[in-house]
Amino acid sequence: MKTSKETSSCPICGINIVNEFKFSNEKMKPVLLQCFDCELIYKDPASDKQGLAIEKGEYYSSKKIGSIVDKRFLNHFNRRAKDHFNSLSKFLDDKKNRNVLDIGSGAGIFLKYLHERGWNVEGIEPDPVMHSYATNELGLNVYRGKFEEWNTEKIFDLVYLSHVLDDLPNVNLNLKKINSLMQPGSLIFLEVPNHSWTNRINSEKSEDLVVGHYFFSMKSLKKLVEQNNFEVLYLDTFHLVHLNTVYQKIISPIMFLFKFRPKKYKPNLRLIAKKV
């Protein structure tokens, strides 16, 4: 870490003394700052220029894996949909006709999973290819555009963001908007990369460094959510063992051992909270 300096204040804590993060490889890296108090790592607003036009399909097309909706893609996201719903089901009551909003809904796999279980589903997705699959192949109600541009008078029982919150600009403003779409007791589901281990960012995928604005630890994510009028019901890190290809199935016993690493070093964060 470089010496502390005064720049912009932390989006969560509001303090203006932060460290500048020093990458192990300085090539084509953004300027990142880390808050002393809550541990949030975030882009320096002065250098935070979105390098990928998501609405033109540049994010998904930049990915080495998961850029198209193929068999591997569907296997992965169908498994993830089931896993996420199982996590949520522990906190759901017996209410029928629930409404869900999926922000950054991708190809609509999670929405389809809930629709098949009687939910009223709605999504927001800027990528043209993913939006086309969700609407034309799955017949889902998905708005093509960014969350900041979208408005509704509906109230949702669940707002779902899987690896999306870290990519939204003005995180407090967007959480305030999300809160306005919910009633007391409604749930929010968040999943993001886990940066509780600071040096993990050195291995972050280049496309995610370009598109991301925030890099959360358990501490910073919890603080952000609580100060935006949510009560945390569940928060943990986890390591997902992928079984989407023959190679992944062969190495799965080795990858399974990574599940027993200390929480701090597991690659993903999952949080479920309710509006108070």
Secondary structure, 3 states (H helix, E strand, C coil): CCCCEECCCCCCCCCCEEEECCCCCCCCCCCEEEECCCCCEEECHHHCCCCCCHHHCHHHHHCCCCCCCCHHHHHHHHHHHHHHHHHHHCCCCCCCCCEEEEECCCCCHHHHHHHCCCCEEEEECCCHHHHHHHHHHCCCCEECCCHHHCCCCCCEEEEEEECCHHHCCCHHHHHHHHHHCEEEEEEEEEEEECCCCHHHHHHCCHHHHHHCCEECCHHHHHHHHHCCCEEEEEEEEECCCCCCCHHHHHHHHHHHHHHHCCHHHCCEEEEEEEEC
